[in-house]
Amino acid sequence: MAASGKLASFRLPPLPTVGELIKLYNLRAEKQLSQNFLLDLRLTDKIVRQAGSLRDAHVCEVGPGPGGLTRSILNAGAADLLVVEKDTRFIPGLKLLSEAAPGRLRIVHGDILTYRLDRGFPTNISKPWEGDPPNLHIIGNLPFSVSTPLIIKWLENVANRTGPFMFGRTRLTLTFQKEVAERLTASTGSKQRSRLSIMAQYLCTVHNCFTIPGRAFVPKPEVDVGVVHFTPLVQPQIQQPFQLVEKVVRNVFQFRRKHCHKGVEKLFPEARRVELTQEMMQKADVDPILRPTELTIPQFRALADAYARLCAHEPALLTYEFREELRLKHVARKSNTASSPAFMDAPSGVAESPLPPR
């Protein structure tokens, strides 16, 4: 009885439903912000359960909107919930929840892409990276437009142990478009295998928890939604700087249907492309005719290590971008084309007049 009484103390008092709040404050989802509301509290409760026990936990919720997921997090027993909401229209409804859960809900009006989460929680909740994860969770029903740039930012934070990961191996439970969720968790050889698969899995244990049908959201999106859980690994599977790994993986996957050496070639200037590509593939001991989707994370590790050794001998390689080389060639070609007619139009045997100064 005592235990059930303690659990009941976590639960919110009777409140207007999320749907009633939407009507009360005349809220509607903004298409340009990729907003889709999840009103079914059974589904928001299910999302929260994927995070594990939230009893007495610190939680950051990303983009709470009308507060459906917020209610589920509070009902699960979170002691300290920080919500970061960019849209001012939702603040009054969140304040109502804050009043119903005194001392447990903090509201930040801001953009999660720029908000300093490392300042959002007390340092005494930190745990050693090699130990258990801290009692801190990030949970969010992410707008589609922000989900990919946000997870890339957080993966870089994981690699550098910065942002919300300065507290330790903070766990994430987030929603994505179903296709993105499948890419994040795709195994070697699957058609969904992508840059995101490698970047997420070399740093984290990634689990595709379940799929929410699009019809559960208001308004209904054109796609279904996947719930994905991330737990940072104690040791990354690739021991190179995040930016270097990202560059190698990005280049390999830009030609996903071709042999992997085609992407590796673009890591190097055209004048030395063949030579350095061959050297890198040999050092990595990776079959150059494998497709990008067929490469394992250990093979990507070998490629990243080989590229890092080449960059150590020739540091300029690290800053080389083949698209910039293409752009400069295009500019030079346009310049040459623009200047050619002045010479081609001159009659045969007639000396050219000097061009006027510009």
BELLINHU-V613808 format. One record per residue. N is the residue number from 0. RES is the residue in three letters. PSI is psi in whole degrees, 0 to 359 (none if undefined). Layout:
BEGIN
N_RES_PSI ; N_RES_PSI
END
This chain:
BEGIN
0_MET_319 ; 1_ALA_319 ; 2_ALA_316 ; 3_SER_328 ; 4_GLY_322 ; 5_LYS_320 ; 6_LEU_319 ; 7_ALA_329 ; 8_SER_339 ; 9_PHE_334 ; 10_ARG_147 ; 11_LEU_149 ; 12_PRO_169 ; 13_PRO_133 ; 14_LEU_163 ; 15_PRO_147 ; 16_THR_164 ; 17_VAL_320 ; 18_GLY_321 ; 19_GLU_322 ; 20_LEU_321 ; 21_ILE_318 ; 22_LYS_318 ; 23_LEU_316 ; 24_TYR_9 ; 25_ASN_49 ; 26_LEU_146 ; 27_ARG_150 ; 28_ALA_134 ; 29_GLU_120 ; 30_LYS_321 ; 31_GLN_343 ; 32_LEU_7 ; 33_SER_40 ; 34_GLN_133 ; 35_ASN_122 ; 36_PHE_139 ; 37_LEU_107 ; 38_LEU_342 ; 39_ASP_109 ; 40_LEU_340 ; 41_ARG_323 ; 42_LEU_321 ; 43_THR_325 ; 44_ASP_321 ; 45_LYS_321 ; 46_ILE_314 ; 47_VAL_324 ; 48_ARG_332 ; 49_GLN_338 ; 50_ALA_345 ; 51_GLY_193 ; 52_SER_129 ; 53_LEU_12 ; 54_ARG_120 ; 55_ASP_21 ; 56_ALA_160 ; 57_HIS_134 ; 58_VAL_140 ; 59_CYS_124 ; 60_GLU_131 ; 61_VAL_124 ; 62_GLY_64 ; 63_PRO_337 ; 64_GLY_230 ; 65_PRO_354 ; 66_GLY_17 ; 67_GLY_308 ; 68_LEU_327 ; 69_THR_315 ; 70_ARG_317 ; 71_SER_322 ; 72_ILE_316 ; 73_LEU_318 ; 74_ASN_337 ; 75_ALA_354 ; 76_GLY_12 ; 77_ALA_133 ; 78_ALA_332 ; 79_ASP_108 ; 80_LEU_118 ; 81_LEU_120 ; 82_VAL_136 ; 83_VAL_111 ; 84_GLU_127 ; 85_LYS_330 ; 86_ASP_114 ; 87_THR_338 ; 88_ARG_335 ; 89_PHE_350 ; 90_ILE_315 ; 91_PRO_317 ; 92_GLY_324 ; 93_LEU_325 ; 94_LYS_325 ; 95_LEU_317 ; 96_LEU_321 ; 97_SER_320 ; 98_GLU_331 ; 99_ALA_346 ; 100_ALA_70 ; 101_PRO_129 ; 102_GLY_2 ; 103_ARG_345 ; 104_LEU_121 ; 105_ARG_137 ; 106_ILE_127 ; 107_VAL_124 ; 108_HIS_104 ; 109_GLY_179 ; 110_ASP_122 ; 111_ILE_336 ; 112_LEU_339 ; 113_THR_348 ; 114_TYR_137 ; 115_ARG_91 ; 116_LEU_336 ; 117_ASP_343 ; 118_ARG_1 ; 119_GLY_348 ; 120_PHE_155 ; 121_PRO_145 ; 122_THR_340 ; 123_ASN_356 ; 124_ILE_356 ; 125_SER_148 ; 126_LYS_148 ; 127_PRO_142 ; 128_TRP_324 ; 129_GLU_348 ; 130_GLY_200 ; 131_ASP_156 ; 132_PRO_151 ; 133_PRO_164 ; 134_ASN_57 ; 135_LEU_132 ; 136_HIS_148 ; 137_ILE_126 ; 138_ILE_141 ; 139_GLY_141 ; 140_ASN_92 ; 141_LEU_138 ; 142_PRO_140 ; 143_PHE_324 ; 144_SER_338 ; 145_VAL_347 ; 146_SER_313 ; 147_THR_310 ; 148_PRO_328 ; 149_LEU_317 ; 150_ILE_326 ; 151_ILE_318 ; 152_LYS_315 ; 153_TRP_326 ; 154_LEU_322 ; 155_GLU_322 ; 156_ASN_319 ; 157_VAL_312 ; 158_ALA_323 ; 159_ASN_357 ; 160_ARG_46 ; 161_THR_181 ; 162_GLY_226 ; 163_PRO_353 ; 164_PHE_5 ; 165_MET_344 ; 166_PHE_354 ; 167_GLY_203 ; 168_ARG_68 ; 169_THR_134 ; 170_ARG_149 ; 171_LEU_137 ; 172_THR_110 ; 173_LEU_155 ; 174_THR_147 ; 175_PHE_161 ; 176_GLN_143 ; 177_LYS_319 ; 178_GLU_320 ; 179_VAL_319 ; 180_ALA_320 ; 181_GLU_323 ; 182_ARG_318 ; 183_LEU_327 ; 184_THR_5 ; 185_ALA_141 ; 186_SER_168 ; 187_THR_132 ; 188_GLY_348 ; 189_SER_156 ; 190_LYS_340 ; 191_GLN_353 ; 192_ARG_131 ; 193_SER_182 ; 194_ARG_316 ; 195_LEU_322 ; 196_SER_311 ; 197_ILE_313 ; 198_MET_323 ; 199_ALA_315 ; 200_GLN_339 ; 201_TYR_343 ; 202_LEU_336 ; 203_CYS_158 ; 204_THR_122 ; 205_VAL_130 ; 206_HIS_125 ; 207_ASN_104 ; 208_CYS_304 ; 209_PHE_168 ; 210_THR_136 ; 211_ILE_125 ; 212_PRO_145 ; 213_GLY_329 ; 214_ARG_348 ; 215_ALA_347 ; 216_PHE_155 ; 217_VAL_121 ; 218_PRO_161 ; 219_LYS_121 ; 220_PRO_167 ; 221_GLU_353 ; 222_VAL_161 ; 223_ASP_171 ; 224_VAL_136 ; 225_GLY_142 ; 226_VAL_124 ; 227_VAL_136 ; 228_HIS_133 ; 229_PHE_133 ; 230_THR_116 ; 231_PRO_141 ; 232_LEU_151 ; 233_VAL_317 ; 234_GLN_120 ; 235_PRO_148 ; 236_GLN_347 ; 237_ILE_122 ; 238_GLN_60 ; 239_GLN_160 ; 240_PRO_145 ; 241_PHE_314 ; 242_GLN_324 ; 243_LEU_315 ; 244_VAL_314 ; 245_GLU_320 ; 246_LYS_315 ; 247_VAL_311 ; 248_VAL_316 ; 249_ARG_316 ; 250_ASN_319 ; 251_VAL_318 ; 252_PHE_356 ; 253_GLN_341 ; 254_PHE_66 ; 255_ARG_337 ; 256_ARG_355 ; 257_LYS_176 ; 258_HIS_147 ; 259_CYS_335 ; 260_HIS_337 ; 261_LYS_320 ; 262_GLY_321 ; 263_VAL_323 ; 264_GLU_324 ; 265_LYS_0 ; 266_LEU_349 ; 267_PHE_150 ; 268_PRO_149 ; 269_GLU_323 ; 270_ALA_333 ; 271_ARG_17 ; 272_ARG_309 ; 273_VAL_313 ; 274_GLU_310 ; 275_LEU_328 ; 276_THR_315 ; 277_GLN_318 ; 278_GLU_318 ; 279_MET_317 ; 280_MET_323 ; 281_GLN_317 ; 282_LYS_322 ; 283_ALA_342 ; 284_ASP_45 ; 285_VAL_134 ; 286_ASP_118 ; 287_PRO_345 ; 288_ILE_9 ; 289_LEU_147 ; 290_ARG_153 ; 291_PRO_322 ; 292_THR_344 ; 293_GLU_352 ; 294_LEU_134 ; 295_THR_167 ; 296_ILE_320 ; 297_PRO_326 ; 298_GLN_322 ; 299_PHE_325 ; 300_ARG_317 ; 301_ALA_320 ; 302_LEU_317 ; 303_ALA_319 ; 304_ASP_318 ; 305_ALA_319 ; 306_TYR_320 ; 307_ALA_322 ; 308_ARG_320 ; 309_LEU_320 ; 310_CYS_329 ; 311_ALA_326 ; 312_HIS_327 ; 313_GLU_83 ; 314_PRO_334 ; 315_ALA_337 ; 316_LEU_328 ; 317_LEU_327 ; 318_THR_357 ; 319_TYR_133 ; 320_GLU_122 ; 321_PHE_330 ; 322_ARG_327 ; 323_GLU_322 ; 324_GLU_319 ; 325_LEU_318 ; 326_ARG_315 ; 327_LEU_323 ; 328_LYS_319 ; 329_HIS_318 ; 330_VAL_316 ; 331_ALA_321 ; 332_ARG_317 ; 333_LYS_321 ; 334_SER_317 ; 335_ASN_320 ; 336_THR_320 ; 337_ALA_327 ; 338_SER_341 ; 339_SER_315 ; 340_PRO_331 ; 341_ALA_330 ; 342_PHE_325 ; 343_MET_332 ; 344_ASP_347 ; 345_ALA_132 ; 346_PRO_148 ; 347_SER_133 ; 348_GLY_358 ; 349_VAL_129 ; 350_ALA_145 ; 351_GLU_137 ; 352_SER_144 ; 353_PRO_145 ; 354_LEU_140 ; 355_PRO_148 ; 356_PRO_149 ; 357_ARG_none
END
